Amino acid sequence: MVPSQFDKIAVVDNEIRLTDSGNYLIGKQFPAGDYELSLAGSVTVRDSVQLILQTFSGKTKQEFSLSSGTDKLSLTVSKNSFLRIKMGLNQELAVILKAK
C-alpha cells in the first residue's frame, strides 16, 4: 500500500473548488482559515453534499450538509484536520470554498 500524497489544491480567485468525495487535509492541501461554502454546477432539488470536519484521530468536530435549498455556509477550518466530503451521484456538482 502507498499512503495518499494529499496533493495541494489550487486556489483560483480566492476560491477552492472540490469536485470529488474524500478527505482533504487542511493546512497541506489548502490553507486553514475562514471560508464561505456553496455548491456549484448543475444543482438539482435532490442534490446534497455532506461535510464533516474531523481531527486526525477521527473525532468529529462539526458536521453539516449543503443542498439546493442551502444558499451558503460559513466554516472556520484549522490546520492539521480533515474536511471529509460525501457527494451524491451528480458528477457535475462541486463544493466551493471562498476565503472570507
MOPE-V227912 format. One record per residue. N is the residue number from 0. RES is the residue in one letter. SS is DSSP state (a for helix, b for strand, c for the rest). PSI is psi in radians with two decimals (999 if undefined). Layout:
n,res,ss,psi
N,RES,SS,PSI
N,RES,SS,PSI
This chain:
n,res,ss,psi
0,M,c,2.55
1,V,c,2.23
2,P,c,2.65
3,S,c,2.52
4,Q,c,-0.31
5,F,c,1.05
6,D,c,2.53
7,K,c,2.45
8,I,c,2.33
9,A,c,2.43
10,V,c,2.06
11,V,b,2.14
12,D,c,0.78
13,N,c,0.32
14,E,b,2.52
15,I,b,2.24
16,R,b,2.01
17,L,b,2.07
18,T,c,-0.04
19,D,c,2.58
20,S,c,2.65
21,G,b,-3.00
22,N,b,2.32
23,Y,b,2.22
24,L,b,1.94
25,I,b,2.35
26,G,c,-0.45
27,K,c,-0.81
28,Q,c,-0.60
29,F,b,2.74
30,P,c,2.62
31,A,c,2.73
32,G,b,-2.90
33,D,b,2.27
34,Y,b,2.70
35,E,b,2.18
36,L,b,2.48
37,S,b,2.96
38,L,b,2.59
39,A,b,2.83
40,G,c,-2.84
41,S,c,1.46
42,V,c,2.16
43,T,c,2.98
44,V,c,-0.56
45,R,c,-0.12
46,D,c,2.45
47,S,b,2.53
48,V,b,2.26
49,Q,b,2.33
50,L,b,2.31
51,I,b,2.19
52,L,b,2.12
53,Q,b,2.69
54,T,c,2.99
55,F,c,-0.57
56,S,c,-0.06
57,G,c,0.02
58,K,c,2.26
59,T,b,2.18
60,K,b,-0.62
61,Q,b,2.52
62,E,b,2.36
63,F,b,3.05
64,S,b,2.65
65,L,b,2.43
66,S,b,-3.13
67,S,c,-0.47
68,G,c,-0.15
69,T,c,2.13
70,D,c,-1.16
71,K,c,2.70
72,L,b,2.58
73,S,b,2.47
74,L,b,2.35
75,T,b,2.16
76,V,b,2.46
77,S,c,2.72
78,K,c,2.65
79,N,c,0.72
80,S,b,2.94
81,F,b,2.51
82,L,b,1.95
83,R,b,2.26
84,I,b,2.27
85,K,b,1.88
86,M,b,2.76
87,G,c,-2.63
88,L,c,-0.24
89,N,c,1.87
90,Q,c,-0.22
91,E,c,-0.02
92,L,c,2.53
93,A,b,2.57
94,V,b,2.22
95,I,b,2.20
96,L,b,2.01
97,K,b,2.16
98,A,b,2.40
99,K,c,999
